[in-house]
Amino acid sequence: MSSRRDDLPPAGPAAVPPSLDPLAAVRADGDPRTDVYLTGTVFLDIIFTGLDSAPVRGTESWARGMGSSPGGVANMATALARLGLRTSLAAAFGDDHYGEYCWEALEQGEGIDLALSRTVPGWHSPVTVSMAYEGERTMVSHGHEAPPPDFAFDGKHAPGCPPPSRACVASLVQGRREGWLGCAASRGSRIFADVGWDDSGRWDPADLADLEHCEAFLPNAEEAMRYTRTDCPRAAARKLADRVPLAVVTLGAEGACAVDGRTGESAEVPAIAVEELDPTGAGDVFVAGFVTGTLADWPLTDRLAFAGLSAALSVQEFGGSLSAPGWAEIAAWWQQLRGYDAGATGTAGELRRQYAFLDEVLPAAYRPAPLARALPTLGFRRPA
C-alpha cells in the first residue's frame, strides 16, 4: 500500500491561496502544526438535483442538475479547510480515476494535508449517488471496506495515535470504541463527535462510551432524544451535558441548542431561512463551523450562530464537500445584511444583531479566490 505523495507534485496547505485565519488571535509558539485531524472513508459523490419528486419504480426520472465531488469524510475535511483551519485527513483512496480525482481535489484544491492518507492498489473508490428533492435527499452507495494498513500502530500513522492537533473530529459508531480517540485526547486534542443512526434500534447509551474523551457531542434532535429517553431535544441536551462538557443538538429548521455542562450555560439560535438546493453535507458543515468558533474561543451563542450560518450557505450549492462556504461567501452575506440598521425590526434586524460578532472576525474587505464547486463531469480531455 503506497502513499500518493511520491506520485503527485508537492501540495498541501501552501498549495491554495491563503485564507482568513480565524485562530490568529489564539496561536502561540509551540502550538501543534495541525488544527484538526480526522479519519474516515472518502466517497466519490454524484449528486442529482432538480427532481420534482422521488423516483418512481419502473420509470425514468431526469434531473435538472448534477454535480460530482469528494464525499464522506471529505465533506467535513473540506468544510474545516475552507474556514481556514489547518486540516489533516487520514483516509484510504482507491487507485482508480475516482480516487485520483478525490485526492487531487482535496490536497491541491483545498489544501488538506494528506500525508497520513494512502493509496490502496486494486481497491476501487466507494461511490454515493445522492438525489435531492422536496427538501430531503435519498442516497445509494456502493463500496468495500479498505484493507487495513500494512504498517504497525506505531503512533506515526493512522489509525494509530494521530499527530498532535488542537482538535479531532470523529463519528461514533454503535458498539465500537475508537482507540485513537483516547490517545488523541491524552495528547491534548479537543475531541468533537457526532453519531450515526442506530439501525439496530437499541439506542443504548452504553454505545456512547467514547464520550469520556470528548469535549463536545453534536447529535441531531432525534438521535439525542432516543439516547437520553427524553421527548424534548432541549431536555436531551441538558441530560447529555451530564456526560460530556458540551452538548449541542441540531434542531433542523428550528436551528440548534447547546448546554455547557461545566458552567451550566445554555444557548439556542434559530435557523436561517434560505432557498435550499441540496442538503448533502450540511450537518458536517455545521460541525466545522462550531469547531472553528470553539477553537477561536468565541462565546457559545456566537459559535452556534456561525455554525448555523455555515450550514445555511452550504445548502444553496450542489454536493457535500464543494458546497461548503469559505470566508468570501460569509463576508458577502454579512456585507449584504449590514445594509440594515441594527435597530431594524423583523428578520433582517434580528439577524443583523445576532451576527454583529462578524464585524470582529471579518476584515473590512475580504476577497479571496473563488471556491471550487461541484460540476457535472470530472473533466474533459485536453485537445490533441
N, C-alpha and C positions, 0 to 999 in steps of 0.2 A: 504494500500500500504506500503510495507515494504522495508527497506534497506537491502541489502545482507551483509552488514558489520557484522551482527550478525551470519551469516551462514557460512562464509569462514574465513580461518586463516588471521590474520592481514597482510596487504600488503600495498603497496604504493611506494613512491619514493625510500625507502631503500631496496625494495624487489629485485631490479635488480642491476647488477654491476654498480659502479659509472662511469659516463661518463665525457668526457671533458666538462667543464663549460664555455661556450662562454661569459658569463656575469660576470666572476670572477673579471674583472678589474673595473666593474661599481657597484658592490654590496656594500652596506653600511649598517651599523646598522640602524634598523628602517624600512628597506625596506619590502614590502609585502612578505609573505611566498610564495605566488603563483606568478609565472612569467606570465602565460597565462591562462585565463579562457575562456571556450567556452561551448555552449549548442546546442543540436540538436538531430537528430534521428540517432540511430545506426542500421545498417543493417547487416545481415549475407550475405556476398558476396560470390558467387560461380562464378569463372572465367574460361572460356574456351579459350584456345589459340591454335595456330597451325591450324586454319581454313584457307583454301586457298581462300575462298570467303564467301559471305553472305549465310546463309542457304536459300535453295530454297523451296518454298511451295510444299508440297506433297512428300518431300524426307527426308531422314535421313542423317544428317551430323555427322561425327566423328571428334572430336578434338584431336590433338596430345598431348595437355597439359591441365591440370586442377589444380586449386588451390582454397582454401577456406580461408577467412579471415574476420575479422570485417570490415565493410564498413560504408558509410555515413559519419557522423561527426567524426567517429573513424579514418578516413584517416588523417584528419588534426591533431587530438589529438596525434596520433602515430608519425607523422612526426615531430611535435614540441618536443615531449618527446625524440625522438631519437637524436635530436640535442642538448640535454642537458637542455632544459627548463623545469622548474617545472610546470607541466600542470594539470589543474583541469577541469574535464568534468562533466557536469550535463546532464544526459540523462535518459530515461526510458529503462528498459530492460525487455524482456519477461521472464516468469518463466519456459520456456521450455529449452531443451538442447542447442538450438542455443543461447539463452540468457546467459546461464551459460558459454558457451564457449567464447562468446564475452567479458563477464565481466572478466573472468579469464585471457584471452589473454591480455586485456588492463591493468588491475590492477597488476596482478602478473608478466605478461610477459614484460610489457612496463613501469611499474612504474607510471602509470597515477592515479592521485588522484580521486577516485570515491565517495568521502564522500557525495557529493551533488546529486549523482545519486540514483535511486530507482528501485526496482523490482515491477512489476505490476502483481499481481496474475490473471491468466486466460487470459492474453494478450500474443498472440504469436508474436515472433520476426518478424519484416519486413525482407524480403529476396529480393536480387537482383541477377539475373543471367546476367553476362556480357560476351559478345562474342567479342573477338578481332580478327580483320582481316584487311588486306590491310591498316595498319596504323591507323585504326579507331576502334570504338567499338560500339556495339549495346547492349542496356540493356533492360531487362524486370524485373519489380519489382512488389511485392505484399506486402500489409501491411494495417493495420488500424491505425488511429490516436490513440495515447495513451490517456487514460483518464487523466484529469488534476489532479495534486497532491491534496491530501486532507488536506494539511496544508495551512495556510494563507500566503499571500505575506508579510512576516514579516521582510524581509531583511536577514533572516538566511538561506533560502533555495531558490534554483532556482524553477520557473522562476522569483522570486522576485529579488531584488537587489543583485548581486553576491558579494562575499567577495572581499576585496581589492586585486588588482593584478596589475602587471606592464602593462599588455595589455589584451585585449579581442579580439577574432576573431569572426566575425558574417557574416552571409549571408543575405543580404537584400531581402525582399520579396515584390513584387509589391503590392501596395495598403494596406500594413500593416506596422504600426510602431511598433518597438520593444521597449517597455517601459524600459526594463532593460538597454538598451544602454545609455540612458541619465543618469540613476542612476550611472552606472559604470564610465562614463566619469566625473561625478561630484566628484567621489572619487579619481580621478587622473589616471584612467586607460587610456591607449592609445588604441583607437579603430581602428582595421583593418577590412575592409569589402570587400566582393565581392558581386556579384549579379547573379541570375539565368536568364535563357532565359525567355523573356516575351511572353508567349503563347497567350496573348490577342492581340499582335501586336501593342499595343498603344505606347509603349516606351515613356511614359510620364515622363519627368524629375521631375515632382512633386512626383513621386513614390520614389524618392531618398531623401526624406526629412530627413531621419536619417543621411545623410552625415554631417549634422550640428554637430554631435557628434564625427565624425571620424577624425582620423589623416591621414589615408591612405585609398584609394579606388583602388581596383585591378581588374577591369573587363578585359575580353578579347577584342580583336580589334573590333569584330562585335558588341558586346554589347556597347562598348564605342562610336562607330560611330553612332549607332542608337539613343542612348540617347542624343547625342550632335548635331545630324543632320549635321554631317560632313562626308566627303568622304575619310578622311585620318586618320589613328589611331594616328599619331603624333599630328595632329591638334586637335583630340578629347582629347588627354592627356592635351594639353595646355588649352582647354576650361574647362575640369573637374577641373583643378588646380585653377580655379576661385571659385570653390565651396568647395574644400577640400584641406587641406595643402599639401598633396602629392598624385599625381595621377600616377598610374602605369598601363600600358596597355600591356598585353601579346600579342605577335605577331606570335604565333605558331612557325613554322620552321624558322622564321626570328629573334626570340629572344624576347626582351622586351624593352620598353622605359618608361621613367618616367620624370615627371616635378614637381619640388618643388615650390608650389605656394607662399611660404614665401620668398624664396631667388631668384626665377627665374631660378635656376639651372636646367639643363636638362641632361639626360644621356640615352644612348642606348647601349645595349650589344647584340651581335649575339648569336643565339642558338648554342649548341654543338652538332655536328652530331654524333649519336650513332646508333647502331643496335637495333631497337625498338621491344620489345616483347609484351608489354601491356601498353597502355597509361592511364589505370584507375588510378585516384587519382593524376595524375601528376600536375594538377592545384593546388591541396591542398598542395602538397609538395613544389611547387614554393612559395606559400604564406608563408608557415612555414619558408622557408629559408630567405625570405625577412623580416619577423618579427624578426627572430634571429639576422640578421645583423643590423636592425634598433635599437633593444634594446641594442645591443652591441656598438652602436654609430659608425658604420663603414661609410665610405664615400658612397654616393649614387650609384656610379658606381660599387663599390665592393658588395653592397647589391644586386643589380640586377644580377651581375655575379654569386654570390653564390646561389641565388635563381634558376637561370637557370641551374647551375651545379647540384643542388639537384634534380631538376625535371628530368634532363637528366639521372642521375644514376637510378632514380626510374623506368623509362620505360623499363629498361633492366631486370626487375624482374616481377614475377606474381603479380597480385592483386593490391589493393589500399593501405591499411594501411601497410601491411607487405612488400610492395615494397619500402617503404621509406628508404633512406640511413641513416646510422649513421656515426660517425666520422671515423670509421675504413675504410669504403668504400671511404670516401672523402680523407683520408690520403693515401690510396693505389693509388687512381687516381692521386693525386698530386705527390706522390713519383715517379711514372712512368713518369710523364710529366717533372719532374725536371731533368731527364736524358738529356733533350735537352738544348742546350746552350741558354741563354737569348737573344742572338743576332741572333738566327737562323731565317731563313725566312720560309714562308709557315705557314700552320695552326698551327702546333705544336709550332713554335716560337711565334706566336701571342697569343696562349693560355698560354704559359709559362709566357709571360709578363702580360697578363690580370689577371692571378691568382697569381701573386707574393705575394699578401697580405696574402695568406695562410701560408706563412713562419712565419708570426707573430701570426697566430692563432693556428697552429698545433704544438704540442711538436715534438722533433726530432724523437721520436719513440713512436707511439701510437698504441697499440694492445689490444683493449678490447675484450670481449667475442663475438662470432659470433651472428648475429641477427637472430631472427625467420623469416622464410619465409612461404609463403602460400603453403600448401600441399593439395593433392587430397582428403584427408579424415580428419574428425575431430578427429580421433584417434581410435586405436584398443583396444579391451577389453583385460584386463590382463589375462594370462592363469590361469586356476584354480590351 
